[in-house]
Amino acid sequence: MNGQAVSGSSISPQPLAALWPHFVQTTEKTPPHSLSDWKVILPYWLSEEKWRAFAMLGGIIGLSFLYVRTAVWFGKWNQSFFDAMFAFRAQDCLSLLPSYLLMAALSSAIYVFQVYLTQVLSMRWRLWNTRVYLRQYLSNETYYRLEHGLEQADNPDQRIADDLSQMTIWTLKLGLDAIQAVTTLISFSIVLWDIGGTLSFSWHGHAIHIPGYLFLGTVLATLFTSLVLERFGGPLVGANYRQQHYDADLRAGLMDVRRNSEQIAFYGGEEAENLRFSRYLAHIATNWRSVVTYTWRANFITNFFHETASCLLWVMLIPKLLAHTLTVGLYSRTNAAFMQARNSLQWFIDNYTDLATLRSILQRLNEFERIVRHPFEKGITRHTLSSGDVQIENLILKRPDGSVLTTLPNLTLHAGERWMISGPSGVGKSTLLRALAGLWGYGSGTLSFDTQHAMFVPQRPYVPDGTSLRQVLSYPTTPDHYDTQAYERVLKSVNLACYIPRVDDVADWSQIFSPGEEQRLAIARVLLFRPRVVFLDEATSALDEENETLLYSVLTTHLPQTTLVSVAHHANLRRFHQHEILLSPKGALIQPISETEAANGSATASY
């Protein structure tokens, strides 16, 4: 295949309609919902902030009760006002207005302060939850296991950043609305019960008396509607769960394009990326059809009940109409009480779609917590030594499916020795370093070395963006851990002296450094940290032979007591090592490197 064939337009982006048949049904299962999902809400209310949280919640509930009492007062005021209006008592109407304006101001102040306390409590809850989740996510290499382990949680960034925020907002909103609905129901059910009185009639010769029939009729109608709504709108929870997952996949794909824009541009991969995003959009669009279907069902039932609820009140008021006991003021008060009681009872109906969203969020967070807290049983154990030795005992490296990758015999790498790990691709060289770092637990055996004073240098070093070069060099310690002369010295030693004037500049350094410069930067970190043991995983693969020789010369000259273990393919590096571990599927061959080759690696470099 020639160069033009690779960069040509042989791949054409498929429109969404062409991909649609492949995604008519989503095959991804939604985890079953259970009461355990709601346990995600509890930790904050049992934490060290619980008393302040409960005090704020109590204040919000108290204000809610006061707000409801003002609504009850308005109901009585309406009856008095409209009775006076339709009796043509204008003076009485005017005398009632000042008290109305005063109560309206009080009601508004109560509402505003209640919203303010709710927002403060929501933010405090979110911050506490986010700190807890971040500690869990960043401890015990959990962030690594979620990306590379057998059990993965999709888009953990979305769950921590978005789901936690939405959980606190929706839980407080719906929870406080529910509490206010209960308070309103208690207050206005008494009003309805008193106004309605007892319905008495005869049925086949039997006298039937129904006390509080207005309230009971409202309860039964709302309960029946709620059951119908749950029956036809229940699948909305699962559809919302999947929609959040697919939306997060799209955002993650867009982030990939940002991070790898240069690589995509070199490959001319625009059409391939367009095809990939078309698949994401097809998933979103297909699941969206389910969301729309279940949403319109729920909305139809909800709105139909809203539109016909007044008919229910009119039917229930017929006995009073026939008895000529219904006045305009009484109807106004009855209608207001009925509407308030009905709104309280139909809280579930009105908030069904929001509840479905909250339930799907809680489901995702509970799944995330379950995976994060699930103990990862490592068959490979690590012990800490107080010397620069590295001890390997009966090590068997396995794949996640249990098949053996390679084995190593009992071996001791003494302090100050330099070992080279080589072998064909895929035999487990990098996996051995992951096991030494505690990232790979599949297999058995024991690894012992000074874990507190060891350093691992991957092939692609991590370069945090939006920080100063001083912070980049000192990572993961703080910039004030070393003096300015130390930073200048190590930059000169790795041939990055041109960046010394920019040591305090804040920039997106991963976009500035070339891959080779990033690897030189990683060696500068080693020189700053001066570990007892350093593990290099093809840490100079992007460098030319001259710079590669320079870096190894600096390491061997200025860290002579450091145990050096390198995964490397370049034959040029053999001369910087004394021993070789040659890995193969059948095991490991331990062999010395000739003294001539090792002696050539003792060249020094200015530092």
Secondary structure, 3 states (H helix, E strand, C coil): CCHHHHHCCCCCCCCHHHHHHHHCCCCCCCCCCCHHHHHHHCHHHHCCCHHHHHHHHHHHHHHHHHHHHHHHHHHHHHHHHHHHHHCCCHHHHHHHHHHHHHHHHHHHHHHHHHHHHHHHHHHHHHHHHHHHHHHHHCCCCHHHHHHHCCCCCCCHHHHHHHHHHHHHHHHHHHHHHHHHHHHHHHHHHHHHHHHHCEEEEEECCEEEEEECHHHHHHHHHHHHHHHHHHHHHCCHHHHHHHHHHHHHHHHHHHHHHHHCHHHHHHHCCHHHHHHHHHHHHHHHHHHHHHHHHHHHHHHHHHHHHHHHHHHHHHHHCHHHHHCCCCCHHHHHHHHHHHHHHHHHHCHHHHCHHHHHHHHHHHHHHHHHHHHHHCCCCCCEEEEECCCCCEEEEEEEEECCCCCEEEEECCEEECCCCEEEEECCCCCCHHHHHHHHCCCCCCEEEEEEECHHHEEEECCCCCCCCCEEHHHHHHCCCCHHHCCHHHHHHHHHHCCCHHHHHHCCCEECHHHHCCHHHHHHHHHHHHHHHCCCEEEEECCCCCCCHHHHHHHHHHHHHHCCCCEEEEECCCHHHHHHCCEEEEEECCEEEEEECCHHHHHHHHCCCCC
